[in-house]
Amino acid sequence: MIVAIYAVDRTALLIVDPYNDFMSEGGELYEATRETAEAVGFYDNMRKLVPAIRAARIQVLIVPHHRWKATTRGGSI
């Protein structure tokens, strides 16, 4: 097995689209995804992952999604 070693100053955790609609109680789609998220430990894992990455002095980048079509849920931009 090959073990890759990455330089901390050139490494980051990239989190794409962490929608509050899915991840927060009261979010529009929270209840629809809650059972699966809890079954795989998503919430607990995210609560552990981000602080652990930061403690290792690795950047955490959160990239939001922006709707760009007027036909997407929620209407216009």
Number of C-alpha atoms within 10 A of each C-alpha: 3 4 5 5 6 9 8 11 9 8 12 16 14 11 12 11 12 13 14 13 14 18 18 15 12 11 13 13 15 17 16 11 12 16 11 11 16 12 9 10 11 14 15 11 11 11 10 11 13 16 13 12 14 13 10 10 13 18 17 15 11 12 11 11 10 8 13 10 11 10 10 10 8 9 10 10 10
